[in-house]
Structures are given as C-alpha cells and as structure tokens.
Amino acid sequence: MGLSFLFALIMAFGILSIFFINRFSNDSKSVLKNNLETLQYTNKMLKALEDMPAKNEAIDLFTETW
C-alpha cells in the first residue's frame, strides 16, 4: 500500500513537471520572438537616425518604424 502510494506520487510529480516544462518552453519561444522583432525595429531606427543628415527619406523611415 505504501509503495503504491509513493509510486503514484512520483508519477504525478513527473506528469506535472512535463506539463510545466512544456508551458515554459512555449512562453520562452514567444519572448524570444518578441525580442527579435524589437531588435530589428531598433536596428532600423538606428540606421535611419545615422542617415538623417545624408538622406531626407531617413526621417520618413524613422517615423514609419516608430
């Protein structure tokens, strides 16, 4: 009786851990995707700011990404 209870408890913890690991994995994928998009937008904005004295279109590009 005692061993079957411990076995059931270990199985329950194993199933719960697999569930939470999968959930955290999906959340981290979403965070990484959002961070990549942010880096791309900031890179475009930085390039537009660097080109402002040389090109008039840089201001339009900056306001478009912002």
C-alpha positions as CSV (number, residue, x, y, z in Angstrom):
1,M,0.0,0.0,0.0
2,G,2.7,2.4,0.9
3,L,4.9,1.7,-2.1
4,S,1.9,2.1,-4.5
5,F,1.2,5.5,-2.9
6,L,4.8,6.6,-3.4
7,F,4.8,5.3,-7.0
8,A,1.6,7.3,-7.7
9,L,3.1,10.4,-6.1
10,I,6.2,10.1,-8.2
11,M,4.2,9.6,-11.4
12,A,2.0,12.7,-10.5
13,F,5.1,14.9,-10.0
14,G,6.6,13.6,-13.2
15,I,3.5,14.4,-15.2
16,L,3.2,17.8,-13.7
17,S,6.9,18.6,-14.4
18,I,6.5,17.6,-18.0
19,F,3.4,19.9,-18.3
20,F,5.1,22.9,-16.8
21,I,8.3,22.4,-18.8
22,N,6.3,22.4,-22.0
23,R,4.4,25.5,-20.9
24,F,7.5,27.4,-20.0
25,S,9.1,26.4,-23.3
26,N,6.2,27.9,-25.3
27,D,6.4,31.1,-23.3
28,S,10.1,31.4,-23.8
29,K,9.7,31.0,-27.6
30,S,7.2,33.8,-27.6
31,V,9.5,36.1,-25.6
32,L,12.5,35.3,-27.9
33,K,10.3,36.1,-31.0
34,N,9.2,39.4,-29.5
35,N,12.8,40.3,-28.6
36,L,14.0,39.6,-32.2
37,E,11.3,41.9,-33.6
38,T,12.3,44.6,-31.1
39,L,15.9,44.3,-32.2
40,Q,15.0,44.5,-35.8
41,Y,12.9,47.7,-35.2
42,T,15.6,49.4,-33.2
43,N,18.2,48.5,-35.8
44,K,16.1,50.1,-38.5
45,M,15.6,53.2,-36.3
46,L,19.3,53.5,-35.6
47,K,20.2,53.3,-39.3
48,A,17.6,55.9,-40.0
49,L,19.0,58.2,-37.4
50,E,22.5,57.7,-38.7
51,D,21.4,58.6,-42.3
52,M,19.3,61.6,-41.3
53,P,21.9,64.2,-42.3
54,A,22.6,62.5,-45.6
55,K,19.1,61.4,-46.8
56,N,15.7,63.1,-46.5
57,E,14.0,59.7,-46.7
58,A,15.6,58.7,-43.4
59,I,13.1,60.8,-41.4
60,D,10.2,59.0,-43.2
61,L,11.7,55.6,-42.4
62,F,12.3,56.6,-38.8
63,T,8.7,57.7,-38.3
64,E,7.4,54.7,-40.2
65,T,9.1,52.2,-37.8
66,W,8.4,54.2,-34.7
